[in-house]
C-alpha cells in the first residue's frame, strides 16, 4: 500500500500522516483502521502507529 514502506521506521499518528501525504485525516483514519485489522500496523503507544516487522 505504501511504496517504500520497508524504510518506514518512525511512529506516526493520523494527523502527521495526513500532513505529510496531503490526504484528508478522516481518510487516513479509515485506512489506518483497515491496516490495524490486517495487523499491518500496531500501536506502540496511544494515538501512534508503526509498521509491524
N, C-alpha and C positions, 0 to 999 in steps of 0.2 A: 504494500500500500504506500509506504514512504520510501521513495527511491533513495538509496544511500543510507538507509536506517542502520546498517551494520556499524556505522561510526557514531551513532547517537548514544551518548553516554551521560547525558545530563538529565536531571529531574525537571519536569516542566508541568505546569498547570494549564488548564484550558485557556485561560486568559493569555498567557505567554505564547502558547502555540498559535492562538488566533492573531496576536500582534505580529508574530514572525511570518506566518503564512498568508495573512490577509483574508483568511476565511472567517466568516461570522462565528462568534463564540458559541451560539446555540448549535450550529452545525458541527463545530469541533466537539461539543459535549456529546452529541449523538454518536459521532464517530468513535470517541473515546469509550463510550458505553459499550459499543459493539466490540471494540478491541479488548475490553475488560472481560466480556462474556467469552471471547475466544481464548482468553488467557495469554494474549499477546503482550499486554502491559500489566503492570502491577503497581500498587500504591505503597511506596516505602514510608510515606507519611501522609497525613491528611491533606487532600487537595493537590497532591503532586503525584505524577505518574512517571514511570520509566519502563523501557522495553525489557521483557524477560530475556535472559541469555540462554 
